Amino acid sequence: MTQVAAPTSRTYRDYAQPLWRRILVSRESAVFVALILVIIVASVSVKHFATPITLTYLLLDIAPILLIALPMTLVIITGEIDLSVASVAALASVTLGTLHQSGMPLELAALVALVVGALAGAINGFLITVVGLPSLAVTIGTLALFRGLAVGLLGTTAVTDFTEFWKVLAKSKIGASAIPSVVIVIAVLAVIFAIVLHFTRFGRGIFAIGLSAEAAHFSGIQVERTKFILFVLSGLVSALAGIFYTLRFSSARGDNQTGLELAVIAAVLLGGVSIFGGRGALAGVLAGVLLIGTLGSALRLASVTSDVINIVTGSLLIASVVSTSVLAWIHKKRSAPNHNK
Amino acid sequence: MTTITAPTATNRLLSGLGGFAKARETGILLALVIVVVAATVKNPNFVFSNDGFRDLLLSPSILLLVAVGQAIVIITRNVDLSVGSTLGLSAYLTGRLFIDFPGIPIIAVFLIGILFGGVLGLVNGALVAFARVPALVITLGTLYIYRGINVAWAGSDRINASDMPKSFLALGTAQVLFIPVLTLIAVAVLLVAGWYLRNQRAGRELYAIGSDPGAAHLYGLKVTQRVLVAFVVCGALAGLAGVLYSARYGTVNSQAGSGFELEAVGAAVIGGVAIFGGSGTVWGAALGAYLLFTINRALPILGVQDFWQRAVVGALIIGAIVLDRLLALRQSRKLVEARDH
């Protein structure tokens, strides 16, 4: 029985630490500190970084990643993954473009595009929860499938003719500030997702599924239904990101946002979400996306070419996961003698 | 323990014949044959012309090498997303070697390319095996890093056919008795890998590790070492593929091979390699690679616009995993029946 008692007591001791310590000494705050450091260093040393226009473009650029990262966080916390998000965004973009081109009002076309996104997510969800296939394999397949449908529908042509009002709105800023209006949408969605994940029974269920789907099932959590809902949400929000991207650049193309899924996943993992599931916080993820975005924007302004940004992104991702496992290893080594007593 | 009985000679012969008919790979082979026959009926030049026959064998060879490496890694319940970037770096290195060291022997370039790929694979393997971080995350990071190094190195520079010796470029299209040299190299690698995984102790241990890493470790298998070697082999094959890539296409820019990782994983999955390890063969992955490429070439002939090819690839991947799932369910039902009687 002592063997069982030892880890339990250790867990309690961890949680018995004061709240301020738990908040300060966490993975999420490490990302926040890194973000603040990057902002300070860049403001001092990079010319034109601390200007409103930089902020505007930075936020416009990372808006799709911020949006898709919200449902992706929830999906990864359940221990699943969705690689098809960028393809869903492209499919929504092409749907919007073709329907609008054939005379449908933009608002209605956007609505249809959102439905298409949700349907695409439902297909993923069906294959994963009902048929019982691994999400990694399914979404590699639908990554190709949805992208193929998007490219097949439009070929190499692009739809560039959109209603002026929406085009302007996509690029507009809040009042006289430098912050783009799309940030309002992101903020509202982020708050909703954060509340759902951290303060509802549904959200606790997401963590429980990630820790052990079987245990979650026996505690009365509807595992399959939860996952299905999350994949539909993932498709829906990806479609929203695709629509925003289309309007911002007023271009609906089949190859829009190719490769975005990897940027989203990198940001989510950098933000402290465990790829094994069961661990993570939405605040950390938002900081992770901002960190990658800010670093990229600062490096670009310092006329470092985009390739170095890729190297930095990759290194950050690896450093963040390796550091977690090294810390865990040290923790284990340290507490090992206690077990022997 | 009753399940592990040595097969008698007659049993072995029968199960050999029945095994071929029932093997997962046979289905892929059948699909491949159907595609080739259908395309040939529509346009006899698809096979019965010099170029057609050569292309049929030649084009998939490079993907085949990468897919074989990928299959070996996936069998150990890992994945290598960096193969596309490794291929690109090795292809660019090949060009640089010919430019910077005029008169360098071709065999040396091959060896350097393979060795270089192996080192990149070693980095992946070391991070995965020692830091105990999921391969998906690590190789997503190195995908960015290797590609970033490639872009930083090459910039907007491009290796052209005129930069490489004619004898090297001739390798890309050379034939021995109607069979392209590239195909011979790929098939030789495939034969060795297939034999090793099936008949050698270390090869079988890869399957054991993929089926249950924890059990394999408790059983005393050298999990860390085997996983490391799998990644090195995968990297080395991607490196070899890079050298062949530059011989085949003659031009290499900094984006060579991008997106190859998903095609390689797709080929392995189509060929029946389970994404969570422990089952599948390199034969299947090779057939998957051939099917992927051949479908791409056959679609325009069959009257499908080639814009749709990615959609077909996606449908194929999903079809393959659904099929695998159904087969596994039937198998487990049979085993349960056998146990209950």
HADDOCK unambig.tbl for C-alpha pairs under 7 A between the chains (distance, minus, plus):
assign (segid A and resid 137 and name CA) (segid B and resid 275 and name CA) 6.44 0.50 0.50
assign (segid A and resid 138 and name CA) (segid B and resid 318 and name CA) 6.17 0.50 0.50
assign (segid A and resid 141 and name CA) (segid B and resid 314 and name CA) 4.43 0.50 0.50
assign (segid A and resid 141 and name CA) (segid B and resid 315 and name CA) 6.75 0.50 0.50
assign (segid A and resid 141 and name CA) (segid B and resid 317 and name CA) 5.12 0.50 0.50
assign (segid A and resid 141 and name CA) (segid B and resid 318 and name CA) 5.39 0.50 0.50
assign (segid A and resid 142 and name CA) (segid B and resid 314 and name CA) 5.65 0.50 0.50
assign (segid A and resid 144 and name CA) (segid B and resid 310 and name CA) 5.43 0.50 0.50
assign (segid A and resid 144 and name CA) (segid B and resid 311 and name CA) 5.87 0.50 0.50
assign (segid A and resid 144 and name CA) (segid B and resid 313 and name CA) 6.48 0.50 0.50
assign (segid A and resid 144 and name CA) (segid B and resid 314 and name CA) 4.49 0.50 0.50
assign (segid A and resid 145 and name CA) (segid B and resid 310 and name CA) 6.15 0.50 0.50
assign (segid A and resid 145 and name CA) (segid B and resid 311 and name CA) 3.99 0.50 0.50
assign (segid A and resid 145 and name CA) (segid B and resid 312 and name CA) 6.77 0.50 0.50
assign (segid A and resid 145 and name CA) (segid B and resid 313 and name CA) 6.81 0.50 0.50
assign (segid A and resid 145 and name CA) (segid B and resid 314 and name CA) 4.00 0.50 0.50
assign (segid A and resid 145 and name CA) (segid B and resid 315 and name CA) 5.94 0.50 0.50
assign (segid A and resid 146 and name CA) (segid B and resid 311 and name CA) 6.56 0.50 0.50
assign (segid A and resid 147 and name CA) (segid B and resid 310 and name CA) 6.90 0.50 0.50
assign (segid A and resid 147 and name CA) (segid B and resid 311 and name CA) 6.79 0.50 0.50
assign (segid A and resid 148 and name CA) (segid B and resid 308 and name CA) 5.51 0.50 0.50
assign (segid A and resid 148 and name CA) (segid B and resid 309 and name CA) 6.56 0.50 0.50
assign (segid A and resid 148 and name CA) (segid B and resid 310 and name CA) 4.28 0.50 0.50
assign (segid A and resid 148 and name CA) (segid B and resid 311 and name CA) 3.80 0.50 0.50
assign (segid A and resid 149 and name CA) (segid B and resid 308 and name CA) 6.58 0.50 0.50
assign (segid A and resid 149 and name CA) (segid B and resid 311 and name CA) 5.53 0.50 0.50
assign (segid A and resid 151 and name CA) (segid B and resid 307 and name CA) 5.88 0.50 0.50
assign (segid A and resid 151 and name CA) (segid B and resid 308 and name CA) 6.95 0.50 0.50
assign (segid A and resid 152 and name CA) (segid B and resid 307 and name CA) 4.62 0.50 0.50
assign (segid A and resid 152 and name CA) (segid B and resid 308 and name CA) 4.64 0.50 0.50
assign (segid A and resid 155 and name CA) (segid B and resid 307 and name CA) 5.86 0.50 0.50
assign (segid A and resid 307 and name CA) (segid B and resid 148 and name CA) 4.39 0.50 0.50
assign (segid A and resid 307 and name CA) (segid B and resid 149 and name CA) 6.98 0.50 0.50
assign (segid A and resid 307 and name CA) (segid B and resid 151 and name CA) 5.50 0.50 0.50
assign (segid A and resid 307 and name CA) (segid B and resid 152 and name CA) 5.59 0.50 0.50
assign (segid A and resid 308 and name CA) (segid B and resid 148 and name CA) 5.85 0.50 0.50
assign (segid A and resid 308 and name CA) (segid B and resid 152 and name CA) 6.72 0.50 0.50
assign (segid A and resid 310 and name CA) (segid B and resid 144 and name CA) 5.21 0.50 0.50
assign (segid A and resid 310 and name CA) (segid B and resid 145 and name CA) 6.00 0.50 0.50
assign (segid A and resid 310 and name CA) (segid B and resid 148 and name CA) 5.11 0.50 0.50
assign (segid A and resid 311 and name CA) (segid B and resid 144 and name CA) 5.91 0.50 0.50
assign (segid A and resid 311 and name CA) (segid B and resid 145 and name CA) 4.16 0.50 0.50
assign (segid A and resid 311 and name CA) (segid B and resid 148 and name CA) 5.05 0.50 0.50
assign (segid A and resid 311 and name CA) (segid B and resid 149 and name CA) 6.87 0.50 0.50
assign (segid A and resid 314 and name CA) (segid B and resid 141 and name CA) 3.97 0.50 0.50
assign (segid A and resid 314 and name CA) (segid B and resid 142 and name CA) 5.99 0.50 0.50
assign (segid A and resid 314 and name CA) (segid B and resid 144 and name CA) 5.07 0.50 0.50
assign (segid A and resid 314 and name CA) (segid B and resid 145 and name CA) 5.22 0.50 0.50
assign (segid A and resid 315 and name CA) (segid B and resid 141 and name CA) 6.39 0.50 0.50
assign (segid A and resid 315 and name CA) (segid B and resid 145 and name CA) 6.83 0.50 0.50
assign (segid A and resid 317 and name CA) (segid B and resid 141 and name CA) 5.83 0.50 0.50
assign (segid A and resid 318 and name CA) (segid B and resid 138 and name CA) 5.76 0.50 0.50
assign (segid A and resid 318 and name CA) (segid B and resid 141 and name CA) 5.76 0.50 0.50
assign (segid A and resid 321 and name CA) (segid B and resid 133 and name CA) 6.75 0.50 0.50
assign (segid A and resid 322 and name CA) (segid B and resid 131 and name CA) 5.98 0.50 0.50
assign (segid A and resid 322 and name CA) (segid B and resid 133 and name CA) 6.63 0.50 0.50
assign (segid A and resid 325 and name CA) (segid B and resid 131 and name CA) 6.38 0.50 0.50
assign (segid A and resid 326 and name CA) (segid B and resid 131 and name CA) 6.94 0.50 0.50
